[in-house]
Amino acid sequence: MSKLNKTKLDNDAVIIAENVTKTYDTGRLKVTALNNVSLTVNRGEMIAVMGPSGCGKTTLLRAISGFQDLSEGEVLIDGVDISQLTLKDLRKQLSLVNQQVVLFNDTIANNISYGQAGEVSEEAIIKAAKSAHAWEFIQKLPQGLQTEVGENGVLLSGGQRQRLAIARALLRNSPILILDEATSALDTEAERHIQAAFEELMRERTTLVIAHRLSTIEKADKIIVMHDGEILETGTHQELLANGKHYAELYRLQFQDD
């Protein structure tokens, strides 16, 4: 299938996960990473996914982005099962930014325009770099956009690599954005410098983010609290605090001193 079905769904939904289950059989025991998870994400929403380590957050986002095969269930984008889409078509619909940025032993320009070689102008690359708050450091490099970054960007700092990943996502301009703890490996100062870049990236996009910052969680249109591969609670920050259950306890333990 080369194109997505653009038929409008109920509530203008863009992503639907239905009864998604993922199990791993190690030979000695069966591990359930996701257990019958269902989720609807409406177009333009920002969804924060949170919960303890190993609760299934990353597996859920990988399933939605097509990086995770499912044991049961399906994920649909605008009514089309993503398993029916070619990898190229799926990648046009979403951009993934995580803490492990993949860069190639190539120029800054080619890393930002990866997947769109020959299709974008230098002007567009520069615009994306500026929006990602990367242009300032790029200009200071020996050959600017033509500077080689080394194997996996070894010549750049963690914050610089992350800003190139954001510039790449901005240039791709996909309608769906998935952020998998994209700043968790950065120190506080580096993280502060790229928050504005993330806000630019999330503007007018449907965004799912594994959240560990209080400000991200509070801004979310919907918060999903996971535990042991299941969704325990869903709601806004205020709704979940008022419920006084799992989210309220996590908030008290993790964020009250932030």
N, C-alpha and C positions, 0 to 999 in steps of 0.2 A: 504494500500500500504506500503510495508516494505522497499522499496528502491527508491531512487530518479532516475528519468530518466536522464541519463547522455548524452543525445543527445545535441550536441553543438548548441547553439542558435546564431543568428546574433550578431556580435560584441562581442562574447564570454560573453554574458550577464549572470549574476548569479541571479539577483533579478529583477523582473518586477512587478510593481504595475499598474493595469489597472482600470481606472475610479473608484477609491476607494472613497466611500462615507460613512460617519458615522453620523447618526443623533440620538439624544436623545429626547424622548417624555416624558416630565415631567408631562403631564396631563393638564397643563395650556398653555404650548407653546412647540414648537419643536426647539431644538437647533442643529445646524449643526456644528460638530467638524471638519469634512473633507468634502470637496465638489468637487467630480469628479477629484480626484488627480491621475495623471499618472506619473510614474517615472521608469527609467531604470538605474540600477547600474551594471557596468561591473566588472568582476572578478578582484580582487586586488585593486580596487579603494578605496580611502578614501573620503567619502562624509560628508560634514558639513551641518547640518540643523540649521537654525537660524531664528529669528523673535521674536516679542514681546510676552509676557506672554499670554497664551490662544489662540495662533495662530494656534494650531494643531500639533506642533512639536512632542510632546510625543505621541499623539494619532496615528500619522503616524508610529512612530517607534514601538509602541505596536501592530499596525496592521501587520506590516512586520514580527514581531517576534511571531505572533500567539496569543498574549495576548488580542487582541481586536477583537470582532466580528464585521463584516462589515454589513452595511445596503445595500450597492450595491458594485459591482466591485469584483476584485480578486487580490490576491498576489501569484506570482509564483516564485519558486526557481528551477532553471534549467528546466523550462518548466512544473513543476508540481505544481498545485494549492495546497497551504499549507493546505487547508481544507481537502485534501485527505490523508494527512500524519498523522500517529499516533503521539501522543505527544512525545514519545520516539525518533522517527525518526527525528522529527523537532528539538528537543533539541540537537541532534547530529550535526546538521547543523549550529547552532548558539549559541553564548554565549551573555548574557545580563549582563551588569554591570551598575548599577544606583546609585543614591545617598543614597538610602535606602537599605543597605546591609543586607541580611538575613543570620544570623548565628544561629546555634543550640547549645543548652546547652550540648556540647560535646567537644571532644578534638580538638586542632588545626588541627591535621592530618586528622581527620574525616570530619572537615568542609572544608578543602581544597579538599579532595577527594570525596565530596558529589556527589552521583549519580554514583560513580564508585567504591563503596566499594568492596574490595577483588580483584579488577581488576588492581590496580596499586601498585607499590612497594614503599617502604619508600624512596628509592633513587629518584624515579620520583617526589614524593611529595617535597622532599628537593630541587630538581632542579627547580621546579616551584616556590617554596618560594624564592629561590635566585634570579631568574629572575624577580620576583615581588618586589624585594628589601624588603622582609619581613623576611628573614632568620636572619638578624642581631638582630632584636628584639625578634624573636622566641627563639634564643639561650639563651637569658637572662632570659626567663621565668622559673619558678620553675621546671617544668617537660618538658621543650622544646616542642616538637611536641605533647606530651601527656598531656599538660596543658589544663584543662577545661576552656572554655572562658566565662561561665555563660550564662544566658538567653539572647539570641540575642547579644552575645558578649559584655555584659555590663562591663566586666573586662578589655576591650581593649579600646584604644582611637579611634576616628573617622578615623584617618589616618591608624592605624593598621588594623582596620576592612576592610577598603577599599583595603589595600594591600593583605589581605587574599582573598577577592573577585577576585582580579586580578590573584592571584596564582591559584585559582579554575578555572578561565577561561583559563589560560595557560595550566593547566593540562588537561582540557577538549579538548583543541586543535581543536576547531570548526573552519571551514573555514570562517564563517561570525561572525563579532563582532558588537554588538550594545552598544553604550555608551550613556546613558541618563543622561546628566549633572552629571557625576559620581564624579566630584570633587567640585561641587558648595557648598556643606555643610562644606567644610574644610577651615581652616584658610590658609593664604598665605604660611606659612612655611610648613605645612603638605602637601599642594598641590604641592609645589616645590619638595618635597621629592619623590612623586610618579609619576612625569611626565616621568622619565626614564622608570618606570615600564610600563606605558601606551605605550610608544614608542616600547618597547619590545613586548607587547601584540599585537599591531597593525601590526607588521612586517609580510609581506606576507599574510595578511588577507584582506578580503573585509570588510570595516568598515563604519558604519554609526554612526555619533556622533552629539548629540545636543551640539553645541559649544557656549562657552561664553568667551573663551580665544582667543586673537588676534593671537597668534602663531599657534593655532590649525586651525583657519580659513584660515590663509595664506598658510598653508601646504596642504590644501585639494585639491584633484584633481578636485572636483566640489563642489560648494556652492549652496544650495537651500535656497531661501528666502521665508518665508511663512507669510501669513496674512489672518486672518478670514477663516482659513481652506483651503486656496488655495495657490498654488505655484505662486508667483509673478515673480520671476527671477531665472535663473539657469546659472551658468558659473563659471569661475575661479575668484580668487580674483582680478587680473588685469583687466579681461574682465568686471566684474561688476562695478569696480571703473570707468572704461572708459565709461560705459553706463551712469553714472551720475544719476541713478534713485534711487530705494528704498535702495539697498545695500549701495550705496555711501553715502546716507543720514544717514543710521544706523551706518555706519563706522565712519562718521564724529561726530555723537552725542555720540557714546558709546566708541570709541576706540582711538580717536585722542590724548587723553592725557595719554594713557597707556604707 
